C-alpha cells in the first residue's frame, strides 16, 4: 500500500491484529476468537473504532483500538508515526 494517500491498513493474521503504514508493520495480539475486522468506523490520530466478527457470535461487535500505547511500548514516537496517517482502511479491501 502506498503512503502517498496517507492511508494505513488494519487486518489480522495468525492470532495478531496487523496495523500497517508504508513499510512499518505493527502486530499486536488479537482476541482469540477474532475472525476479521469488518468495518473501520472512525479514525482519530491513533484511536480506532471498528466492527469485528468473532467466532462465538453471529453479529459484528464494535471494538476500540488505541494505537498510542501500542506504539509507545514499541518505542515509536506516536505523534511522529501517526502524523502522516489521514485514514485507515481494511487490509482485505
DSSP file (Angstrom, degrees, kcal/mol; ACC not computed):
  #  RESIDUE AA STRUCTURE BP1 BP2  ACC     N-H-->O    O-->H-N    N-H-->O    O-->H-N    TCO  KAPPA ALPHA  PHI   PSI    X-CA   Y-CA   Z-CA
    1    1 A X              0   0    0      0, 0.0     2,-0.3     0, 0.0    21,-0.2   0.000 360.0 360.0 360.0 139.2    0.0    0.0    0.0
    2    2 A X      > -     0   0    0      1,-0.1     5,-0.5    19,-0.1     3,-0.5  -0.601 360.0-153.1 -84.1 140.3    1.3    3.4   -0.9
    3    3 A X  T > 5S+     0   0    0     -2,-0.3     3,-1.6     1,-0.2    -1,-0.1   0.518  79.0  92.3 -85.7  -5.9    1.7    6.1    1.9
    4    4 A X  T 3 5S+     0   0    0      1,-0.3    -1,-0.2     2,-0.1    -2,-0.0   0.791  88.9  46.1 -61.4 -26.2    1.2    8.9   -0.7
    5    5 A X  T 3 5S-     0   0    0     -3,-0.5    -1,-0.3     2,-0.1    -2,-0.1   0.506 111.6-121.1 -92.0  -5.3   -2.5    8.9    0.1
    6    6 A X  T < 5 +     0   0    0     -3,-1.6    80,-3.1     1,-0.2    81,-1.6   0.751  63.2 142.6  73.9  24.1   -2.0    8.8    3.9
    7    7 A X  E   < -a   87   0A   0     -5,-0.5    15,-0.4    79,-0.2    -1,-0.2  -0.854  30.7-168.7-104.1 131.6   -3.9    5.5    4.3
    8    8 A X  E     -a   88   0A   0     79,-2.4    81,-2.5    -2,-0.5     2,-0.3  -0.623  16.7-131.9-101.0 168.7   -2.9    2.8    6.8
    9    9 A X  E     -aB  89  20A   0     11,-2.6    11,-2.4    79,-0.2     2,-0.4  -0.924  11.0-160.2-123.3 152.4   -4.4   -0.7    6.8
   10   10 A X  E     +aB  90  19A   0     79,-1.9    81,-2.5    -2,-0.3    82,-0.3  -0.999  30.6 132.1-129.0 130.3   -5.8   -2.8    9.6
   11   11 A X  E     - B   0  18A   0      7,-2.2     7,-3.0    -2,-0.4     2,-0.3  -0.802  40.7-117.9-152.0-166.1   -6.2   -6.5    9.3
   12   12 A X  E     + B   0  17A   0      5,-0.3     2,-0.3    -2,-0.2     5,-0.2  -0.996  25.4 166.6-148.7 149.8   -5.5   -9.7   11.2
   13   13 A X  E >   - B   0  16A   0      3,-2.4     3,-1.6    -2,-0.3    17,-0.1  -0.935  64.7  -1.4-161.5 136.5   -3.4  -12.8   10.7
   14   14 A X  T 3  S-     0   0    0     -2,-0.3     3,-0.1     1,-0.3     0, 0.0   0.827 130.1 -46.8  54.1  40.3   -2.2  -15.7   12.8
   15   15 A X  T 3  S+     0   0    0      1,-0.3    15,-2.3    19,-0.2     2,-0.3   0.561 118.9 102.0  82.8   7.9   -3.7  -14.5   16.0
   16   16 A X  E <   -BC  13  29A   0     -3,-1.6    -3,-2.4    13,-0.3     2,-0.3  -0.927  68.4-129.0-124.3 148.2   -2.5  -10.9   15.7
   17   17 A X  E     -BC  12  28A   0     11,-3.4    11,-2.1    -2,-0.3     2,-0.5  -0.743  29.2-150.9 -83.7 144.8   -4.0   -7.6   14.6
   18   18 A X  E     -BC  11  27A   0     -7,-3.0    -7,-2.2    -2,-0.3     2,-0.5  -0.967  15.6-176.0-128.2 117.2   -1.9   -6.0   11.9
   19   19 A X  E     -BC  10  26A   0      7,-2.9     7,-3.3    -2,-0.5     2,-0.4  -0.953  14.8-176.6-110.1 124.7   -1.6   -2.2   11.5
   20   20 A X  E     +BC   9  25A   0    -11,-2.4   -11,-2.6    -2,-0.5     2,-0.4  -0.976  18.9 169.3-131.8 136.5    0.5   -1.2    8.6
   21   21 A X  E >  S- C   0  24A   0      3,-2.4     3,-2.0    -2,-0.4     2,-0.2  -0.933  70.1 -44.5-141.5 117.8    1.6    2.2    7.2
   22   22 A X  T 3  S-     0   0    0    -15,-0.4   -18,-0.0    -2,-0.4   -20,-0.0  -0.443 124.4 -20.1  60.9-128.4    4.2    2.3    4.5
   23   23 A X  T 3  S+     0   0    0     -2,-0.2     2,-0.6    -3,-0.1    -1,-0.3   0.502 115.7  99.9 -89.1  -5.4    7.0   -0.1    5.5
   24   24 A X  E <   -C   21   0A   0     -3,-2.0    -3,-2.4     2,-0.0     2,-0.5  -0.736  49.4-177.5 -88.4 121.4    6.0   -0.2    9.1
   25   25 A X  E     -C   20   0A   0     -2,-0.6     2,-0.6    -5,-0.2    -5,-0.2  -0.969   4.8-168.0-121.1 114.8    4.0   -3.3   10.1
   26   26 A X  E     -C   19   0A   0     -7,-3.3    -7,-2.9    -2,-0.5     2,-0.4  -0.911   2.6-169.8-111.0 121.3    2.9   -3.4   13.7
   27   27 A X  E     +C   18   0A   0     -2,-0.6     2,-0.3    -9,-0.2    -9,-0.2  -0.899   8.2 172.9-111.4 137.4    1.5   -6.6   15.1
   28   28 A X  E     -C   17   0A   0    -11,-2.1   -11,-3.4    -2,-0.4    -2,-0.0  -0.991  43.4 -83.3-142.6 150.3   -0.3   -7.0   18.4
   29   29 A X  E     -C   16   0A   0     -2,-0.3   -13,-0.3   -13,-0.2     2,-0.2  -0.222  44.5-154.2 -58.1 130.7   -2.1   -9.9   20.0
   30   30 A X        -     0   0    0    -15,-2.3    -1,-0.1     1,-0.1   -18,-0.0  -0.654  33.6 -81.4 -99.7 158.6   -5.8  -10.1   18.9
   31   31 A X    >   -     0   0    0     -2,-0.2     3,-1.9     1,-0.1    -1,-0.1  -0.327  45.7-115.6 -56.5 144.6   -8.6  -11.7   20.8
   32   32 A X  T 3  S+     0   0    0      1,-0.3    -1,-0.1    -3,-0.1   -17,-0.1   0.780 111.7  45.5 -57.4 -30.9   -8.5  -15.5   20.4
   33   33 A X  T 3  S+     0   0    0    -18,-0.0    22,-2.6    21,-0.0     2,-0.3   0.331  77.8 129.4-100.4   8.7  -11.9  -15.6   18.6
   34   34 A X  E <   +D   54   0B   0     -3,-1.9    20,-0.2    20,-0.2   -19,-0.2  -0.475  27.6 176.0 -65.1 123.2  -11.4  -12.7   16.2
   35   35 A X  E     -     0   0B   0     18,-3.1     2,-0.3     1,-0.4    -1,-0.2   0.850  61.0 -40.3 -91.5 -45.4  -12.2  -13.9   12.6
   36   36 A X  E     -D   53   0B   0     17,-1.4    17,-3.0   -25,-0.1     2,-0.4  -0.964  52.8 -99.6-172.1 159.0  -11.7  -10.5   10.9
   37   37 A X  E     -D   52   0B   0     -2,-0.3    15,-0.3    15,-0.2     3,-0.1  -0.771  33.4-174.3 -84.4 137.6  -12.3   -6.8   11.1
   38   38 A X  E     +     0   0B   0     13,-2.5     2,-0.3    -2,-0.4    14,-0.2   0.643  58.7  11.2-111.1 -19.3  -15.3   -5.9    9.1
   39   39 A X  E     -D   51   0B   0     12,-1.4    12,-2.5    50,-0.1     2,-0.7  -0.946  53.4-139.9-162.7 137.1  -15.5   -2.1    9.1
   40   40 A X  E     +D   50   0B   0     -2,-0.3    10,-0.2    10,-0.2     3,-0.1  -0.904  26.6 173.3 -95.2 118.8  -13.5    0.9   10.1
   41   41 A X  E     +     0   0B   0      8,-2.7     2,-0.3    -2,-0.7     9,-0.2   0.794  59.9   3.4 -97.2 -33.2  -15.9    3.4   11.7
   42   42 A X  E     -D   49   0B   0      7,-1.7     7,-2.1     2,-0.0     2,-0.4  -0.986  50.4-168.1-158.6 141.4  -13.7    6.1   13.0
   43   43 A X  E     +D   48   0B   0     -2,-0.3     2,-0.3     5,-0.2     5,-0.2  -0.997  11.8 168.8-131.8 127.6  -10.0    7.2   13.0
   44   44 A X  E >  S-D   47   0B   0      3,-2.1     3,-1.4    -2,-0.4    42,-0.1  -0.717  70.1 -57.8-142.9  89.2   -8.7    9.9   15.2
   45   45 A X  T 3  S-     0   0    0      1,-0.3    37,-0.1    -2,-0.3     3,-0.1   0.865 124.8 -20.5  43.5  54.3   -4.9   10.2   15.4
   46   46 A X  T 3  S+     0   0    0      1,-0.2    21,-3.5    36,-0.1     2,-0.6   0.249 113.7 106.7 105.9 -12.7   -4.3    6.7   16.7
   47   47 A X  E <   -DE  44  66B   0     -3,-1.4    -3,-2.1    19,-0.2     2,-0.4  -0.894  48.3-170.4-105.3 123.5   -7.7    5.9   18.1
   48   48 A X  E     -DE  43  65B   0     17,-3.3    17,-2.3    -2,-0.6     2,-0.5  -0.897  17.8-165.5-114.7 139.2   -9.8    3.4   16.0
   49   49 A X  E     +DE  42  64B   0     -7,-2.1    -8,-2.7    -2,-0.4    -7,-1.7  -0.996  30.4 163.8-116.1 122.8  -13.4    2.4   16.3
   50   50 A X  E     -DE  40  63B   0     13,-2.4    13,-3.2    -2,-0.5     2,-0.4  -0.870  38.0-124.0-134.1 162.7  -14.0   -0.7   14.3
   51   51 A X  E     -DE  39  62B   0    -12,-2.5   -13,-2.5    -2,-0.3   -12,-1.4  -0.900  32.6-170.8-103.8 143.3  -16.5   -3.5   13.8
   52   52 A X  E     -DE  37  61B   0      9,-2.2     9,-2.8    -2,-0.4     2,-0.5  -0.979  20.1-134.6-137.4 147.9  -15.2   -7.0   14.2
   53   53 A X  E     -D   36   0B   0    -17,-3.0   -18,-3.1    -2,-0.3   -17,-1.4  -0.898  23.7-166.5-103.4 126.6  -16.5  -10.5   13.6
   54   54 A X  E >   -D   34   0B   0     -2,-0.5     3,-1.3     5,-0.4   -20,-0.2  -0.855  27.1-127.0-113.7 149.7  -15.9  -13.1   16.3
   55   55 A X  T 3  S+     0   0    0    -22,-2.6   -21,-0.1    -2,-0.3    -1,-0.1   0.794 105.0  58.5 -63.7 -30.5  -16.3  -16.9   16.1
   56   56 A X  T 3  S+     0   0    0    -23,-0.1     2,-0.3     2,-0.0    -1,-0.2   0.457 107.7  43.5 -86.0  -0.4  -18.6  -17.1   19.1
   57   57 A X    <   -     0   0    0     -3,-1.3    -3,-0.3     1,-0.1     4,-0.1  -0.993  65.3-140.1-146.1 155.0  -21.3  -14.7   17.9
   58   58 A X  S    S+     0   0    0     -2,-0.3     2,-0.2    -5,-0.1    -1,-0.1   0.886  82.4  64.5 -80.4 -40.6  -23.2  -14.1   14.7
   59   59 A X  S    S-     0   0    0      1,-0.1    -5,-0.4    -6,-0.1    -2,-0.1  -0.494  89.6-103.1 -86.8 153.4  -23.3  -10.3   14.7
   60   60 A X        -     0   0    0     -2,-0.2     2,-0.4    -7,-0.1    -7,-0.2  -0.335  34.2-143.1 -66.3 155.8  -20.4   -7.9   14.4
   61   61 A X  E     -E   52   0B   0     -9,-2.8    -9,-2.2    -4,-0.1     2,-0.3  -0.974  13.6-117.9-125.6 139.0  -19.2   -6.3   17.6
   62   62 A X  E     -E   51   0B   0     -2,-0.4     2,-0.3   -11,-0.2   -11,-0.2  -0.585  37.4-175.8 -75.9 134.0  -17.9   -2.7   18.0
   63   63 A X  E     -E   50   0B   0    -13,-3.2   -13,-2.4    -2,-0.3     2,-0.4  -0.892  17.7-142.4-129.7 159.1  -14.3   -2.6   19.2
   64   64 A X  E     -E   49   0B   0     -2,-0.3     2,-0.5   -15,-0.2   -15,-0.2  -0.984  13.2-173.3-125.8 131.3  -11.9    0.2   20.2
   65   65 A X  E     -E   48   0B   0    -17,-2.3   -17,-3.3    -2,-0.4     2,-0.7  -0.989   7.6-163.9-127.6 123.4   -8.2    0.2   19.5
   66   66 A X  E  >  -E   47   0B   0     -2,-0.5     4,-0.7   -19,-0.2     3,-0.2  -0.915   3.5-173.7-107.0 108.2   -5.8    2.8   20.8
   67   67 A X  H  >  +     0   0    0    -21,-3.5     4,-3.0    -2,-0.7     5,-0.2   0.709  69.4  79.0 -74.4 -20.9   -2.6    2.7   18.9
   68   68 A X  H  > S+     0   0    0    -22,-0.3     4,-2.6     1,-0.2     5,-0.2   0.944  96.7  40.9 -59.3 -53.3   -0.8    5.2   21.1
   69   69 A X  H  > S+     0   0    0     -3,-0.2     4,-2.1     1,-0.2    -1,-0.2   0.852 115.2  53.4 -65.7 -29.6    0.1    2.9   24.0
   70   70 A X  H  X S+     0   0    0     -4,-0.7     4,-1.0     2,-0.2    -2,-0.2   0.941 111.5  45.1 -65.3 -46.6    1.0    0.1   21.5
   71   71 A X  H  <>S+     0   0    0     -4,-3.0     5,-2.8     1,-0.2     3,-0.4   0.904 112.1  51.8 -63.5 -42.1    3.4    2.5   19.7
   72   72 A X  H ><5S+     0   0    0     -4,-2.6     3,-1.7    -5,-0.2    -1,-0.2   0.901 105.9  54.4 -62.2 -40.7    4.9    3.7   22.9
   73   73 A X  H 3<5S+     0   0    0     -4,-2.1    -1,-0.2     1,-0.3    -2,-0.2   0.773 109.1  49.4 -64.4 -24.9    5.5    0.1   24.1
   74   74 A X  T 3<5S-     0   0    0     -4,-1.0    -1,-0.3    -3,-0.4    -2,-0.2   0.251 120.5-110.5 -96.7  11.1    7.4   -0.5   20.8
   75   75 A X  T < 5S+     0   0    0     -3,-1.7     2,-0.3     1,-0.2    -3,-0.2   0.779  70.2 141.9  63.9  31.1    9.5    2.7   21.3
   76   76 A X      < -     0   0    0     -5,-2.8     2,-0.9    -6,-0.1    -1,-0.2  -0.704  59.8-119.1 -90.4 152.4    7.9    4.6   18.5
   77   77 A X     >  -     0   0    0     -2,-0.3     4,-2.7     1,-0.2     5,-0.3  -0.851  26.7-156.0 -86.3 106.7    7.1    8.3   18.8
   78   78 A X  H  > S+     0   0    0     -2,-0.9     4,-2.8     1,-0.2     5,-0.3   0.881  88.1  50.7 -57.2 -42.5    3.3    8.2   18.4
   79   79 A X  H  > S+     0   0    0      1,-0.2     4,-1.7     2,-0.2    -1,-0.2   0.925 114.0  44.3 -61.6 -44.3    3.0   11.8   17.2
   80   80 A X  H  > S+     0   0    0      2,-0.2     4,-0.5     1,-0.2    -2,-0.2   0.919 117.3  44.8 -66.4 -44.2    5.7   11.4   14.6
   81   81 A X  H  < S+     0   0    0     -4,-2.7     3,-0.3     1,-0.2    -2,-0.2   0.910 119.4  40.6 -67.0 -42.6    4.4    8.0   13.4
   82   82 A X  H >< S+     0   0    0     -4,-2.8     3,-1.6    -5,-0.3    -1,-0.2   0.710  92.0  85.9 -82.3 -21.9    0.7    9.0   13.3
   83   83 A X  H 3< S+     0   0    0     -4,-1.7    -1,-0.2    -5,-0.3    -2,-0.1   0.862  91.9  43.8 -52.1 -46.3    1.0   12.5   11.8
   84   84 A X  T 3< S+     0   0    0     -4,-0.5     2,-0.7    -3,-0.3    -1,-0.3   0.592  90.1 101.3 -79.0  -6.6    1.0   11.5    8.1
   85   85 A X    <   +     0   0    0     -3,-1.6   -40,-0.2    -4,-0.2   -78,-0.2  -0.673  40.5 172.2 -83.7 117.5   -1.8    9.0    8.5
   86   86 A X        -     0   0    0    -80,-3.1     2,-0.3    -2,-0.7   -79,-0.2   0.637  64.1 -15.9 -97.0 -18.5   -5.1   10.5    7.3
   87   87 A X  E     -a    7   0A   0    -81,-1.6   -79,-2.4   -45,-0.0     2,-0.4  -0.980  57.7-122.2-171.9 174.0   -7.2    7.4    7.5
   88   88 A X  E     -a    8   0A   0     -2,-0.3     2,-0.3   -81,-0.2   -79,-0.2  -0.993  20.1-173.7-134.3 139.2   -7.3    3.7    7.8
   89   89 A X  E     -a    9   0A   0    -81,-2.5   -79,-1.9    -2,-0.4     2,-0.2  -0.871  38.3 -87.8-125.3 164.0   -8.9    1.0    5.6
   90   90 A X  E >   -a   10   0A   0     -2,-0.3     3,-1.5   -81,-0.2   -79,-0.2  -0.479  31.3-132.7 -69.4 139.9   -9.3   -2.7    6.0
   91   91 A X  T 3  S+     0   0    0    -81,-2.5   -80,-0.2     1,-0.3    -1,-0.1   0.800 104.6  54.2 -64.1 -29.4   -6.4   -4.7    4.7
   92   92 A X  T 3         0   0    0    -82,-0.3    -1,-0.3     1,-0.2   -81,-0.1   0.326 360.0 360.0 -91.6   9.5   -8.6   -7.1    2.8
   93   93 A X    <         0   0    0     -3,-1.5    -1,-0.2     0, 0.0    -2,-0.1   0.466 360.0 360.0 -81.1 360.0  -10.4   -4.3    0.8
